[in-house]
Amino acid sequence: PLLFFDTSHSITMKLAIASILAGSAAAFTTTSFNGATSTSLKMETLDDLSDLAKKLNPVVPRFDPLGLSTSNFWGTTQEETIGFLRESEVKHGRIAMFAFVGYIVHANGIRWPWPMTMDGTPFPETLNPPEAWDAIPDAAKLQIFAFVGFLEYWRECNSEKHYMKGGKIGEFPAFSDKYIPGSALNLYDPFGKNKSMSEEAKAAGLVKEINNGRLAMLGIFGVLSADK
């Protein structure tokens, strides 16, 4: 967990904002990695999305009322746009799953036993998760945003192949021992289960994850809308 420092030093704010901007800017890059060419990459098409929709829910066909999958974002190709949309859905689904569980935890009064800040301020005791977020210091919020921005930057700049260039959707590159002494922190596969899984099993797992993520996005929006 992050340590929340209740400080007003401008340097902390500047570093946090810089990290956020760096991660956000990296999300819009379309550069290929390790000299990969389009002929050696697997780019998804509209037909692939239709096939995926059948696996996700055989009753509901590909649903895209806004026509996003037929667009060309930032002057890229349709296949690159599809890669961006696929990665975005997986990311938002994962965050929503975290958020839904976090909402339940806060709503039941479960909190860390140690102080929230270095000056001894405890974590908010409210059972209302949005109020708990509002109650933490601005410096703590910026630390969270900076950490998320760093993770986004690491994903964008350290993958073997970018997801808009045929790379794996939802993959997160492991941290090197050079940066984290002891052992590499692998957020994509922390328990090493994927190493022994077949490609078919991995594909089936991603389908389940997408469905769970979609349900979590609906769930977190539902509880926030119903919250007073």
C-alpha distance (Angstrom), angle and dihedral (degrees) to the residues before:
residue distance angle dihedral
P1 . . .
L2 3.77 . .
L3 3.78 120.7 .
F4 3.79 110.9 -124.2
F5 3.78 111.6 -138.3
D6 3.78 113.0 -165.4
T7 3.79 97.4 -146.9
S8 3.77 136.4 135.7
H9 3.79 98.3 -154.9
S10 3.78 108.1 140.9
I11 3.80 92.7 -142.1
T12 3.81 90.6 64.4
M13 3.78 90.8 51.5
K14 3.80 92.7 48.0
L15 3.80 93.8 50.0
A16 3.78 91.9 47.7
I17 3.79 93.2 49.2
A18 3.80 91.2 46.3
S19 3.80 90.8 53.7
I20 3.80 91.4 50.0
L21 3.79 92.6 49.6
A22 3.79 91.7 47.4
G23 3.79 92.0 53.4
S24 3.80 92.5 45.0
A25 3.78 93.4 48.8
A26 3.79 92.0 49.4
A27 3.79 90.1 56.9
F28 3.79 90.0 69.6
T29 3.80 98.1 50.1
T30 3.78 118.3 112.2
T31 3.79 100.5 -173.6
S32 3.80 116.9 136.9
F33 3.81 118.9 -123.8
N34 3.80 132.6 -127.6
G35 3.79 92.2 3.3
A36 3.81 93.2 -66.1
T37 3.79 115.4 167.8
S38 3.78 129.9 -149.6
T39 3.81 91.2 -110.5
S40 3.82 91.9 61.1
L41 3.80 96.2 46.6
K42 3.81 132.9 81.6
M43 3.78 108.3 -127.2
E44 3.81 116.9 -171.4
T45 3.80 120.0 -127.6
L46 3.80 136.4 -164.7
D47 3.78 88.9 -91.3
D48 3.80 89.3 56.0
L49 3.82 89.4 52.0
S50 3.81 90.4 51.6
D51 3.80 90.5 50.7
L52 3.81 90.7 48.0
A53 3.81 91.1 50.3
K54 3.81 89.8 57.8
K55 3.80 90.5 52.5
L56 3.81 92.3 47.5
N57 3.79 94.8 47.6
P58 3.82 121.8 -8.5
V59 3.82 90.6 -161.0
V60 3.82 97.9 54.2
P61 3.83 116.9 56.7
R62 3.79 124.2 -149.5
F63 3.81 104.8 -47.9
D64 3.80 116.1 -155.7
P65 3.84 109.6 140.6
L66 3.82 92.4 166.9
G67 3.78 93.8 51.0
L68 3.80 93.1 -127.1
S69 3.79 94.2 147.8
T70 3.80 90.7 57.3
S71 3.80 92.8 52.2
N72 3.78 131.3 94.8
F73 3.81 108.5 -133.3
W74 3.82 117.0 -151.7
G75 3.77 92.9 -9.4
T76 3.82 94.5 -57.9
T77 3.78 127.7 132.5
Q78 3.79 123.7 -87.1
E79 3.81 90.4 -108.9
E80 3.82 91.4 53.5
T81 3.80 89.9 49.0
I82 3.81 89.9 51.6
G83 3.81 89.0 52.0
F84 3.80 90.1 52.7
L85 3.80 92.2 49.2
R86 3.81 93.4 46.7
E87 3.81 92.5 50.5
S88 3.81 91.4 45.6
E89 3.79 92.5 53.1
V90 3.80 93.0 50.5
K91 3.83 91.7 47.6
H92 3.79 94.0 47.8
G93 3.80 90.8 45.8
R94 3.80 91.6 53.4
I95 3.80 92.2 48.2
A96 3.80 90.6 47.8
M97 3.81 91.0 52.6
F98 3.80 89.6 52.1
A99 3.80 90.4 45.7
F100 3.79 94.7 50.1
V101 3.79 92.9 50.6
G102 3.81 90.2 44.1
Y103 3.79 90.7 51.7
I104 3.81 91.3 53.6
V105 3.81 91.1 47.5
H106 3.82 93.7 52.2
A107 3.80 93.6 41.5
N108 3.80 88.7 57.7
G109 3.80 94.1 51.0
I110 3.80 95.9 -109.7
R111 3.81 111.9 150.4
W112 3.79 140.8 152.7
P113 3.83 113.4 -78.6
W114 3.82 94.3 -136.0
P115 3.82 127.5 75.4
M116 3.79 118.8 -79.9
T117 3.81 96.1 -135.9
M118 3.79 135.7 30.9
D119 3.82 91.0 -107.6
G120 3.81 90.6 62.6
T121 3.80 100.1 -100.7
P122 3.83 107.8 155.9
F123 3.78 125.4 -133.1
P124 3.83 114.4 -88.2
E125 3.80 112.7 -83.6
T126 3.79 96.2 -151.8
L127 3.80 118.4 121.0
N128 3.79 90.4 -144.7
P129 3.85 108.6 93.1
P130 3.84 96.0 -156.2
E131 3.81 89.4 51.4
A132 3.81 89.6 49.0
W133 3.81 89.6 55.0
D134 3.80 91.3 48.8
A135 3.82 90.4 50.2
I136 3.81 97.6 58.4
P137 3.84 117.5 90.7
D138 3.80 120.3 -92.4
A139 3.80 89.1 -119.7
A140 3.81 88.8 59.0
K141 3.80 91.3 51.4
L142 3.80 90.2 50.7
Q143 3.81 90.9 51.3
I144 3.80 89.4 54.3
F145 3.81 92.4 47.9
A146 3.81 91.2 46.6
F147 3.82 91.6 51.2
V148 3.81 91.8 48.8
G149 3.80 89.5 47.1
F150 3.79 90.3 52.3
L151 3.81 92.0 50.7
E152 3.80 89.7 50.0
Y153 3.79 91.2 49.2
W154 3.82 91.2 49.1
R155 3.81 91.8 50.2
E156 3.79 93.1 49.1
C157 3.79 98.4 45.5
N158 3.81 105.5 34.4
S159 3.79 105.5 45.4
E160 3.79 116.8 113.9
K161 3.81 89.3 -128.5
H162 3.80 125.6 14.1
Y163 3.80 114.8 -118.2
M164 3.82 89.7 -123.9
K165 3.80 88.6 55.8
G166 3.80 99.1 49.8
G167 3.80 99.7 -76.1
K168 3.80 124.1 143.9
I169 3.79 114.5 -72.5
G170 3.80 113.1 -122.2
E171 3.79 95.7 8.8
F172 3.81 118.6 144.1
P173 3.82 118.1 -161.1
A174 3.79 116.1 -124.2
F175 3.79 120.7 -114.2
S176 3.77 115.3 -110.0
D177 3.80 123.6 -118.5
K178 3.79 85.8 -118.6
Y179 3.80 90.0 70.5
I180 3.82 101.3 32.9
P181 3.83 112.2 37.2
G182 3.78 117.7 -140.0
S183 3.79 102.1 27.4
A184 3.77 138.7 -8.1
L185 3.82 116.8 -92.0
N186 3.79 106.7 -131.3
L187 3.79 108.9 -167.7
Y188 3.81 91.8 175.9
D189 3.81 94.9 56.8
P190 3.84 108.7 6.2
F191 3.82 94.9 168.3
G192 3.80 97.0 41.4
K193 3.81 93.8 -120.6
N194 3.80 95.1 134.5
K195 3.80 92.4 62.0
S196 3.81 91.3 71.1
M197 3.81 96.5 38.9
S198 3.78 124.0 100.5
E199 3.79 120.6 -121.6
E200 3.81 89.1 -109.4
A201 3.81 91.4 54.6
K202 3.81 91.2 48.3
A203 3.81 91.0 51.1
A204 3.81 91.1 49.4
G205 3.80 90.5 49.0
L206 3.79 91.7 52.6
V207 3.81 90.2 52.1
K208 3.80 89.5 54.2
E209 3.79 90.8 46.7
I210 3.81 92.1 52.2
N211 3.81 91.4 51.0
N212 3.80 91.9 47.6
G213 3.79 90.2 46.7
R214 3.79 92.7 51.9
L215 3.79 90.5 49.7
A216 3.81 90.5 48.3
M217 3.81 91.7 51.2
L218 3.79 90.0 53.3
G219 3.81 90.1 44.0
I220 3.79 97.5 51.9
F221 3.81 91.6 46.0
G222 3.80 88.7 49.4
V223 3.81 96.7 52.4
L224 3.82 92.0 43.4
S225 3.81 90.8 50.8
A226 3.80 92.1 48.2
D227 3.80 93.1 45.4
K228 3.78 117.2 104.3
